[in-house]
């Protein structure tokens, strides 16, 4: 088994093999900052064993629907089958956005990496925001 | 604000993004050699960040079972960090390490003198290992 660091070296047995559980990611995630100028809401869905993400961001007049993209779920270790976060990419045409989400104490910590592909000369940027799962109970 | 620019969120039109100085703001707080705060780490033991002009390079040393493992020196993308640290705008670096059997998508940023690294490790082989995320902390050792 190839590895780049000791924590990559794990034993996978038939008992420990299988997909990463990602039920906890499914639902609507709301930005904790009501004044955000970025991603306001994300909807994580599952179909046929695959997770997809639909993203809605703040626009000048209304929310902007980015559409849906496929998601790669990650665990907290190479041996774990419990989901701990996800990564995905949006190609927005004029820009590419990579999203990396980590669950910490029930919050989704989302890192966004935005690189511009147009000739606007804008610098790419990084931002981190926090999202709560809308549980609909209150 | 130039409304002819493409955008998918209001933040894309932040005026600072069009300032040429934004790309290199406070890069000095990332440059140098960094050691893991955990001497028994099973992950990346050491990081070195270099700058040549506007280009950044990241080298890493992974903890191995029979000695350190040098990761390939990789170019990093500098991104304006729209969060302010201690009242100052800094930069973050995004870098991908490609090992063939695994790809490590990494971002690095300095926060109050500590280098924070988040790795999303995605296995490309058929080993059955889970893709995983890991976060580690480093102190400067120039």
Interface residues (C-beta under 8 A of the other chain):
Chain A: X1 X2 X3 X4 X5 X6 X7 X8 X9 X10 X12 X17 X20 X37 X38 X39 X57 X58 X59 X60 X64 X66 X72 X73 X74 X75 X76 X77 X78 X79 X80 X81 X84 X85 X87 X92 X93 X94 X95 X97 X98 X100 X102 X111 X113 X114 X115 X118 X120 X121 X122 X123 X124 X125 X126 X127 X128
Chain B: X2 X5 X6 X7 X8 X9 X10 X11 X12 X14 X16 X17 X18 X19 X20 X22 X23 X42 X43 X44 X62 X63 X64 X65 X69 X71 X77 X78 X79 X80 X81 X82 X83 X91 X92 X94 X97 X99 X100 X101 X102 X104 X105 X107 X109 X118 X120 X121 X122 X123 X125 X127 X128 X129 X130 X131 X132 X133 X134 X135
